[in-house]
Amino acid sequence: MCALIQRYTREGQPVGSRTLSKDSGLDLSPATIRNVMSDLEDLGLVSAPHTSAGRVPTPKGYRLFVDTLIRYRQPKHGDISRLKSQIRRKADDADALVASVSSMLSEITSLAGVVTVPRGQHPALRQIEFLPLSENRILAIIVINDREVQNRILHTDRDYTVSELQQAANYINEHYAGIEMQRVRDKIVDDLETTRDSMNQAMHDIIAVAQTAMEGASHPGGEFVMAGETKLMDYAELSDVDTLRRLFEAFSRKRLILDLLDRSIHADGVQIFIGEESGYHILDNCSVVTAPYQLDHDTIGVLGVIGPTRMAYDRVVPIVDITARLLRSALNQ
């Protein structure tokens, strides 16, 4: 399995049994290897594209490889030195630092590099207000950490009076002000269950809708910098015009990438999303490798790379990991 993945990673072409017989260094005949390949195909770890006699790894095969078989390679000293130098030079300018790290990740890995803009530490609710709009809509004005104001338009099943909206806002401000946004969302869900009988239906409905407004507000900022998208054109499986167009459209919409990166915000170390594991069909032929970075023990962002599923995980994963560590070190100094 390792020999097949390594060969396919290098060349991007289906790997045949005769080639594996030479590459593996094992005293096995092509016929024996064909039988093993057939067994791997039955297990869903490899597949035979078109009518080719060769096999290629499936996402399930890559997952087995990165979880149990891979041997990670130490990044080259020159790459680490370049990263340290760039991060040190840009450390006083957050925007320049993020752009520089994204570009360096892309340059070193030959993949698309992505870094989220640092978020505020422990975003907490200070205050919420509701204003009625037309056509069953409410404007929620959310104040976070004493300084950031976010607006959310909420769609409801009916119109609410100014008095009903004020009552709901007073309840939220009284019970949840000063609490971290993530906890506010979870606490509202729990509290609505226990107060259902004692709270009037209008107020219950408004607060339930307001809970959804906390989703986007819990991670203020919501921006990232991407570099090297055109490097994906160098990989045959991603290079046809339609695939590239849809990929670049997904990148430009941002929500898809942000949702994926948000799954890594509280992760312990490097996360690897292989093909369909991302949950987005457009990324079925891609893998995303991410790692969070911290400031004073608080996770404030995520960085990583996006490339084909046949990326060199043994080299890419350590690079993403050490870049996150270097960025964290620079920010804390």
N, C-alpha and C positions, 0 to 999 in steps of 0.2 A: 504493500500500500504506500509506504514512504517513497519507494523508488518511482512509482507511478506518478505521485503528486509532484515530486521534485522535477521529473522530466516534463510533465505537463506545464508546470509553473514556468520553466525556462522557455519552452517552445510553443505552447498553446495549441498543440496538435494532439489528436487521439494517440494513445500509446499502445503499441501492439505487443504481443507476447514475446516475439523474437527480440525486440528492443529491450524489453524488461529483463530478458535472460542475460543480455550483455551488461546492462546497467547495474543489476542487483548484486553482482559479485557472488551469487549463490550457485552452487552446482545443481541447477535445475534445468530441465529441458523445456523448450517452448510449449510442448504438449502439457507438461505439468503446470506451467504458469497459466496456460489457457483454462485449465480446470479451476485453478484458484480464482482467476478473474471471473469465471462463470459463477462461482460461489459468492464472490463479492457483489456481483450484479444482482444475484438473488436476494442478498441482504440489503440492497438499495444503496450500497456504498460507491458503486461506479455505474456508469451507463455507457451504451454504445450508440453514439450519435449517427443518424442516417444509416447507411449500409456499411460504414467503416468497420474494419476488423479490430480497430483499436478501441480503447476505453478512455473515458474521462471521469474524474471524481465528481460526485454529486455533493450538494451542500451537506448531506448526512455524512458523506465520506470525509469532507473537510473538517466537520465537527469532531469526528473521531480522531482525526489527525491532530488538531490543535489541542484537544483535551488530553490525549494519552500518548501520542507517538512523537510529537515534535521535540526537537532539540534547538532551543533558541541560541542565536548567535550574538555575541557581544558586539555592540555598535563599534564601528571603526573609530579609532582615536581622533582622526581628522574631523569626522562628522561631529563628535562630541565637542571638540574645540571650537568649531564653527558655530554650533548652537550656543555655547557659553558666551562666545564673543558677541554674537548678535543680541542675545538677551541682555547682556550687561550694557551694551551701548544704548538700548532702547528702554531701559528699566524706568526712566523718569517720565515716560510718555506712554500711558496705557494704550491709547489707540495705535500708536506706532509699534508698540511691543506686540500687540495681538496680530497686526498685519505682518510683522516680521516673522513671528513664530509660524504663522500659517504658510508663508512663502518658504521658510526653511524646511518645514515638514514635507512640502511638495517637492522641493528640490532634492532632498536627500533620499526620499522614497520613490520618486518618479510617479507619484499618485496625486490626487487632489487633497490639499491640506485644508483643515477647517478648525477654527478656534472661536469659541463664543466670547463675547465681550464680558468682562468681569461684572458680576451682579453685586448689588448691595448685600451687606452681611445681614443675616437674620431678618428678612423683610417682615415687618409686623404691621398689623392694622392699627391705624390711629383713629380713623373716622370714616363713616360711609353716609352718603346722603342720596336720596332718590328724587328725581324730578319726572313728572308725568309728561309723556310725549303723545303724539297722535297714533292712531292705528294700533292700539294695544302694545305700546312700547314704553319702556321706562329707561331713563338715563340714570345709571349708577355712577356716582362720583366717589372714588376710593382714594383716601389719603394714606400713604404708606411711609413709615419711618420719619414722620414729621416733615418730609420735604417733597416726596414724589406723589404726584396726583395722576391717577389713571381714570379714564372714562370708559364705561362699558354700556352698550345699548342692550337691554334685556327685552325679549319678546314674551308676552304673557297671553293667557287665554281670554282676558277681558281687561277693561279699563279699571284703574284704581284711583280713588280720590286722593287729594293732597294729604288729607288727614290719615288715611290708611297707610300711605307711604311714609309719613312722618312717624307714625307709631311703630312701623317695622324698623325704620332706621334707628329710632331711640332704643329699641330692644337690642339690636345688634351692637350699637355703640356701648350700651350699658354692660352687656355680657361678654363682649369679645375684644374690645379695644385693648391694645397692648400685647395681644397674643400673636405669635408668629402666624403668617398667612396659611401655611400648610395645616397647622393645628386648627385654625379657624374653620377651614373647610371640613375637616374631619369632625370637629366638635359640633358644628351646625347639624350635620347629618345625624349624629347621635342624639342631640338635644331635641330635634324635631320629632323623633320617635317617642321620647318620654313626655313631651309637652303637647302631643297631638290633642288630647282630650281637654286640656285647659286653655288652649290657644284658639282664638277664632280662626275660621277657615281662610279669610282674606289675608291675615297676617302670616299664617302658616305658608300660604302659597307664595307670597312675596319673598319671604325669607328663603324658601326652597329655591326659587329662581335666582335669588341673590347669591346663593351658594355656588352656582355655576359661574358667576362673575369672578369668584375668587380663583378660578382655575388659571386664567391668564395672568391675574394680578399677583399670584404667589411667586412668580419668577420675573420681577421687573427687569426691563432691559430688552430681553428677547431678541438679541441680535448676534450675528456671527460674521466672521470674515473668512472667505474661501479663496484659495489660490490654486492655480495649476489645473483647473478643470479641463483645459485642452490636452493635458497629458493623457487623458482617458482615450483620446483618439488613437493613441499608439497601440491599443489592445484590440485585436481583430474582433473579439466578441462584443465590443462596445462601439465599434467604429462605423457601423452603418448609420446613415443619415437619420433615419427615423428614431433609432435608439438614442443617439446623441441629442436630438431635438427634445425628446421627452425627458431625458436626464437633465438637460440644461433648464428646461421649463420647471422641473421639480426644484432645482437649486434656486431659481429666481423667485419661486413662490415662498420659499423659506420655511413655511409652516411644517412641511414634511421633515426637513432636516432638523429643525428645532425640536420637534416631537421626539425624534430619534435620539438626539443629544441629551434631551431632558431625562431619558431613561438611564443615562449614565451619571447623572448629577450626584447621586448618592451611592454610586458603586464603589466597591473596595478594589481599586486598581483598574487594570485594563479590562475593557469589555470588547467582545468580538461578535458582530452580527454578520452571519454568513448567509448570503442569498435571501431566501424567503423568510429567514428569521427576523428580518427588519419589519415585516408586516406590510411592506409596500411593494406592490407588484413591479413597479418601475425599477426597483433595486434587486430584483431576483437574480440578476447576473453580477451583482456587486457585493462586496463585503465592506463593512465599516468597522474600523478599529478605533476605540476611544479610550480616554483616561481623564478623570477629573483633576482639577488643580485647586489648591487651597491657599487661603490667607488666614493666618492665626487660627488654624484648625477648622476654619469654615470653608466649605466648598463653594467657590465663587464662579466656576466655569468648567468647561469641558473642551478638550482638544482632541484631534484625531485625523485620520485619513480615510478617503473613500477611493476604492479601486475595484478591479475585477475580482471575482472569487478566487482566481488563481494567483493572487498576490503572494509574495514570498513572506508568509507569516513569520517564519523563523527570524527574519531580519526586521520586518516592519514592526512587530509587537514590541520588541525591546526599544526601538527608536521612539515610538509613541510614549512608552513608559518613562524613559529617561528625560524626554522633553517636558513632560508634565512635572517631573521632579525638579528639573532645572528652573522651570517657570515658577514653581512654588518657592524655591529657594530665593530667586531674585525678588519676588514680591515681598517676602518676609524680611528681606534685608533692607 
